[in-house]
Amino acid sequence: MSDATYITESLARGLTTRFFREMDEFATKAELQLLIKKPKIKDRNSYKKYIQEVRGSLGEAILVDYLGGSNAKPYFALDLIEIHKEREFNEWKEKCLTGSTLIFSYDPRVFDTLQARYTLSEHAIFRLFCRTKPNLVNNIIDYKYILTQLKHVPLWSNFWQLQYFYDKDTIPKINAFLPAPDGLFLGDFNKEKRLIDVRTFISDNQLSEKQYAAKSALLKIGEPYLSSPLSFAIAVAGRFDFPSAIQNNICYEILNSNEFRNIKDNLFERVDDDNQRASIKNKFEVKIKEFANFTNQSIIDQVKKNMRGALIEYKTGQYKYFVEHPKKR
């Protein structure tokens, strides 16, 4: 098999089964080693060493991670995916993997795990194997290569969740649009469980010109924020960090994107009634503008340059001052 060859559906099914099993085993191992057998942390140096050990032991299975907080009160968050016993099947009675967020905080001392705001259907993983080129190691397929395509899911799932918190009229109607390097995940917003059910994956060569342009714009906007508090918003908001600051930045960049109109068209394409769709798109734009007003390009540049430092400013109130007085920075 050459590295330019797509795999067969039969092989993709086998890889999907293996992926489900081994991702769940990674998550179980992590919870046992890191949460049940809690390490002894004496000082910040031992905490730093512990974080390095976590990254080393789980590196291949981690979707995204982030080291945040101040130097005195750091925290570390990461996302794994697992077969959640209370949600082994999605709304379509199909097997699914659920995101799992692990939090390790130095002060206050917290070791915790929470269900993340997204599920990945068996069909979506199957299509991901079918529609992307495999990575070969010694002529053997490394099934974990698809994790690269999944790294944007936590960020955008949490982004749509936070939007829903403030915009309960339009967000439940979105065609959940989650960009990936080589394609696009599509999903539904589950209002009752407040999560994104990822239904399928479409590769770049299957996208329409407008879909590809919208997906590429969101991919570029989200890239600097993959490792950020927003990817773990439900776990860290109000306790450890301020994902809303990142949310504001993304809204600003979406609003000012050349593809904003195209993005709206793709998000609400499943609303059949023309008048209703136009009304919903207008309400959505109003909400995006509200969030965008809390930031500016100077703030965005600072966050991208030094995210932890900028978010400490946000906590102390300096962030708001610089939004209102950008030339004072």
C-alpha positions, 0 to 999 in steps of 0.5 A, spaced: 500 500 500 502 506 498 502 512 502 497 515 497 492 510 497 485 510 501 483 504 505 478 499 503 471 500 507 472 493 510 479 495 513 476 501 515 471 498 519 476 493 523 480 500 524 474 503 527 473 497 532 480 497 534 480 505 535 474 505 539 477 499 544 484 502 544 482 509 546 477 507 551 483 503 554 487 509 554 482 513 558 481 508 563 488 507 564 489 515 565 483 515 570 486 509 574 493 512 574 492 520 575 485 520 579 484 514 583 492 513 585 493 521 586 500 523 586 503 526 592 505 533 590 509 537 594 511 543 591 510 546 584 517 543 581 514 536 583 507 538 580 511 540 573 514 534 573 508 530 574 505 534 568 511 532 564 509 525 566 502 525 564 504 528 557 509 522 556 504 517 558 498 519 554 501 523 549 499 519 543 492 519 545 491 526 548 487 530 543 488 537 546 492 539 552 493 546 556 497 549 561 494 555 564 493 559 570 498 563 574 505 561 576 503 560 583 496 557 581 497 553 575 492 548 572 493 543 567 487 540 562 487 535 557 482 531 553 481 524 551 476 520 548 472 514 551 466 509 551 462 513 556 458 507 560 452 512 561 452 514 554 455 508 550 450 510 544 448 516 541 441 519 539 441 514 533 442 508 537 449 508 534 456 506 538 459 513 540 466 515 543 465 521 548 470 526 550 473 526 557 476 532 560 481 531 565 483 537 570 489 537 574 490 544 579 495 545 583 492 550 588 486 549 589 489 542 589 484 538 584 484 532 580 478 531 576 474 528 570 468 531 567 464 529 561 466 533 555 461 537 550 461 532 544 460 525 542 463 522 536 459 517 532 462 510 530 460 512 523 464 519 523 470 515 525 469 510 520 468 515 514 474 518 517 478 512 516 475 511 509 476 518 507 483 520 509 490 518 507 493 513 512 499 514 515 504 508 514 509 506 519 514 500 517 508 499 511 503 498 517 497 503 518 498 507 524 491 507 526 492 513 531 493 518 525 486 520 525 487 524 532 490 529 528 483 530 524 480 530 531 484 536 534 479 541 533 473 538 535 474 540 543 475 547 541 469 548 536 464 544 540 465 548 546 465 554 542 458 552 540 456 550 547 458 557 550 454 561 544 448 557 546 448 559 553 447 566 551 443 564 544 438 559 545 434 561 539 439 560 534 444 555 536 440 549 536 438 550 529 445 550 527 448 545 522 454 543 527 460 545 523 467 542 526 473 544 521 478 539 520 485 539 517 483 535 511 475 535 511 469 537 515 465 534 521 458 535 521 453 534 527 447 536 531 446 540 537 443 536 542 439 541 546 437 536 552 444 534 553 448 540 551 453 537 547 455 536 539 453 529 536 458 528 531 454 525 525 459 524 520 466 526 516 466 529 509 473 530 506 476 536 502 475 533 495 467 532 497 466 539 499 462 544 495 466 550 493 463 554 499 463 549 504 471 548 503 471 556 503 467 556 510 471 550 513 478 553 511 476 560 514 474 557 521 480 552 521 484 558 520 481 562 526 481 556 531 488 554 530 491 559 535 486 557 540 486 549 540 491 549 546 487 554 550 481 554 556 476 554 550 477 547 549 475 545 556 470 551 557 465 547 561 471 544 566 475 551 567 470 556 566 468 560 573 473 555 577 480 556 573 480 560 567 476 565 562 474 561 556 469 567 554 475 571 553 477 566 547 470 566 545 470 573 544 476 573 540 473 568 535 467 571 534 471 578 532 475 574 527 468 570 524 465 577 524 471 580 520 472 574 516 471 575 508 467 568 509 462 571 514 456 570 510 458 564 507 459 561 514 452 563 516 449 560 510 453 553 511 451 553 519 443 554 517 442 551 511 438 546 514 432 551 515 427 550 510 423 556 510 426 562 507 424 567 512 425 563 518 432 562 516 433 569 514 431 571 521 435 566 525 441 568 521 440 575 523 439 574 530 446 570 530 449 575 527 447 580 532 449 575 538 456 574 534 457 582 534 455 582 542 461 578 543 466 581 538 465 588 542 468 585 548 475 585 544 479 588 538 485 586 534 490 589 539 487 584 544 487 578 539 494 579 538 496 579 545 492 573 546 496 569 541 503 572 543 502 570 550 495 567 552 497 565 559 499 572 561 493 576 557 488 571 561 491 573 567 490 581 565 483 579 564 482 576 571 485 582 574 480 587 570 486 590 565 483 586 559 477 590 559 481 597 560 485 595 554 479 593 550 476 600 551 483 603 551 487 599 545 492 605 544 494 604 552 497 597 551 
